[in-house]
C-alpha cells in the first residue's frame, strides 16, 4: 500500500497473469503422453498385481475422469493392494478408512480438539484432520457402517470439501474415493443409499483370476517380496491431464447415444417427459427407477477418458458401449418382478445395449 497526495491509501492489486489457453498442438502432445502413460502404469502396477486388466483399465479411467469408483468382489482379490499400488505409483497421499459398525462421522472427516495455550492460559479449539484429507481414499467395506457415517463421505465425494465446527475445509487435489464392498457376506451390513451410489462413477465387479494367473499368484509366495515401483506422475501433472480429458471432443451422435442409453433405463411411467424416448418393454416391466442425468455426464466423461487412454483424441461409440455397464448397473433399481424372475441390473444393461440403436 502506498500513500496518495491527499493522504489516503491506495492498494496495488496485482492480478495473476492468466494462463494461456491450451493449443491443439499441446493437447495432441498431452494426449499422446497420457496414452503412453497408460502403458507405463500397467507395467508398474503389474509388478504387484497379476491380471485384472479390465479392473485396472476402469481404475485409470475413473482417475483421469475425476470419478469415484466402487469395487465389488469377494475377499482376497487384491482390491486393497491395487489401490495402494496406484497411489504409490502416482506419488499421491493415501488414506485408508476401515468401515466398521461403530465408526463415527468424525472418524472420517476429523474433529475439533480443545487445547490450552500454556503461554496465555486460553483454551481454543483446533481442528484435527481425519483420514479423508488425502489424494486417494480407500473406503474399505463401505457397507459395514451405518448410513449416518456413510453420509459423511457424501459432501467430500461431491464437493471435494468437508464441514466441521461451522468451518469448511478443502480437500487436497486430486481427490478420489475408491470403495470396496463384499457381495457375499451381508450379515451386519447396511445397503448404500441410492444418493451415495450415484456419486460413484463406476461400479466395477472384481472377478476371480484365470487358472494361469492364479498359478502366478500362488508362485509369488503371497507377496512376501515387493518390487520397488517407479513414481510416474505428480499430483500437479495428474490435474493437468484431467483438464485435458474435459477438452476431448465428442461428436453429436456419440453424445446422443450416451444420453439415449441412460434415458432408456427409466421406466416410461416416470414423470420426466420421456415421450420422445420411450423405454423398452423389459425396462418398464423390471425397473422401478433408472439412471439420472449424472449418469449421462459420467458416461460421456468416462468415454472421453477411455478414448485418450487408448490413443484416440475423440470419444467414440465403442467407448460408450464399453463403459455403459459400470456406469449404469448401480444406478438401476430392479423391482420385485425382476427379483422373482432372476433378472439383474447387469443383464438389463446388456439387453439395453442390444436394443438402443447406435446410429
Buried (B, 14 or more C-beta within 10 A) or exposed (E): EEEEEEEEEEEEEEEEEEEEEBEEEEBEEBBEBBBEBBEEBBEBBBBBBBBBEBBBBBBBBBBBBBBBBBBBBEEEBBBBBBBBBBBBBBBBEBBBBBBEEEBEBBBBBBBBEEEEEEEEEEEEEEBEBBBBBBBBBBBBBBBBBBEEBBEBBBBBBBEBEBEBEEEEBEBBBBBBBBBBBBEEEEEEBBEBEEEBBBBBBBBBBBBEBEEEBEEEBEEEEEEEEEEEBEEBBEBEBBBBBBBBBEBBEBEEEBBEBBBBBBBBBBBBEBEBEBEEBEBBEBBBBBBEBBBBEBBBBBBBBBBBBBBBBBEBBBBBBBBBBBBBBBBBBBBBBBBEEBEEEEBBBBBBBBBBBEBBEBE
